[in-house]
Amino acid sequence: MLGMDDETADIFRPGLIKYSSSLEVIEKNVSIFHNAKQAIKLINPLPDIFLVSANHIRFDSNKYQEELLKGLLDIKMDEITSEVRLAVQIDAEPKDPFLSSLALIQIQDIFCGTDQNPAGFNMAKLAKQLSVKANIRNIQSFLTFGGLKIGSQLPQDDILMGRIKQLEKIVKILTKEKNFLQSKLDINSIPQKNYDEILAKLREIKNCKITDQAIKDLFEKLVKISQNKQDDLDHISALNTKLNNSIIDLNSEIEQLETNMQEKQGQEKKILNNQRISKTMVIPQRKKIKKSKWFLLIPAVLILTPGPVLLNKIYSDLNQRQQKSEKPIFSRLISLGNYEKAAQYYPKKIIKIEDLMLKDKRIQDKYKMIQKILKYSKNDVIRLDYEYFQGNYRGAVHIYEKSSIPQLTKLTNTRRIMVAYSLMKTGSIKEAKDIAEPLNNQQLNKRIIAYSKFLNANKILNNKIQNGDLTQKERTKAKQQIKKNQKAMEKI
């Protein structure tokens, strides 16, 4: 059974049959979600699968996601309908958190794709998946526990893994230099225990999941080492240059990676502008070397600093989703009757939006809605509708006769009625009949004929008055009849 509007069902029904030899689709579909459970119960025998197109079915409230979750849970918990396999098709990106909510209530068939990326949805894949037994692997990528994705990995490209290797290399260099200094000068600049903890932390980060918190913890560990370091390292100033040169070489490689990444990503600098941690430059060797006790720590901070920057880039998509609103889904706006917002975000679809609005029986005040849509487009179609609904039929006819856009040279049935009616109201009876003829609309035809009779009667009476063929009493009576006819014409 399909849960979607008629137009969408007309697309899904042949598609499912085309790509599957085992699926049979019930002819009648559910177009309003709150009717779903009752509709399923009325089918005998029960349907095996109920497929909901979340963005093409009508909901009772604007919070459609909450209503969808509650409704699906209600179906799953009902003694009768719990046997039915539930599947959801939704216009959403694969990373949308709502998909995880669907997965967590055991919806084992979730198919996503967007209006902007129709290739993200594959009818053949959907039909194939529904043709076999449900499997939790179908939703493995949507399941999340404790912040970790099940069956998927965080994006760890070559550049990021290169960073981890660079971090390990730096710590090993520092360890080697520390051992050398200790053997020569018997100065334990940084305890071995601290180095071991840093290396262990790096391996943990590399082998497990990379998170901002993990890098933050590591950074705080280094700062703690710095704060606790009290030994005087004046005796080893000669080694400062050697170690700094090693660090500078590695830093150059890191900077090159940064440059390549910036060229690839394009917008990284703008996105990370408020998040970037200021890079610490390598301190040049000074004449006075009392402060050189920091030299071992500073290069390590220099190399470790880009870590959070990269991780911030990796997670920027999630942060942006929380900090700024996304472009609303077209089909969702239409299903909610929010045509003004649809016109604002999708001006290229303005005529489609207008046509859907005219057919929507929920919109009682068409004129008011057209006024709102007109703010986002001066298209001839919108202008004609505007003039028609405000009663300026002459203006509507003028636009129709002067415009050459396809939507007004090849009229929809709804707009054909509007144009025919406008022509009738302006006295162009023959043209009105010609426009109305393909519709075979008896009600419209009767109106045109009635209007024509009143119009002709008034023309005759006016001619008699102007020609002086009537007595004073007859003229008064004729004028009264003209007014009466005019009122009747206004009501047609």
Secondary structure, DSSP 8 states (H G I E B T S, - for coil): -EES-HHHHHHHHHHHHHH-SS----SS-B-BGGGHHHHHHHSSS--SEEEEETTSSB-SSS-HHHHHHHHHHHHHHSTTGGGSEEEEEEEB-TT-HHHHHHHHTT--EEEEE-SS-GGG--HHHHHHHHTS---GGGGGGG-EETTEETT------HHHHHHHHHHHHHHHHHHHHHHHHHHHH---SS-HHHHHHHHHHHHHHHHS---HHHHHHHHHHHHHHHHH-----GGGGGGHHHHHHHHHHHHHHHHHHHHHHHHHHSSHHHHTTTT-----------SS-GGGGGTTHHHHHHHHTHHHHHHHHHHHHHHHHHHS-----HHHHHHTT-HHHHHHH-GGGHHHHHHHHHH-TT---HHHHHHHHHTT---HHHHHHHHHHTT-HHHHHHHHHH---HHHHS--HHHHHHHHHHHHHTT-HHHHHHHHGGGT-HHHHHHHHHHHHHHHHHHHHHHHHHHT-S-HHHHHHHHHHHHHHHHHHHH-
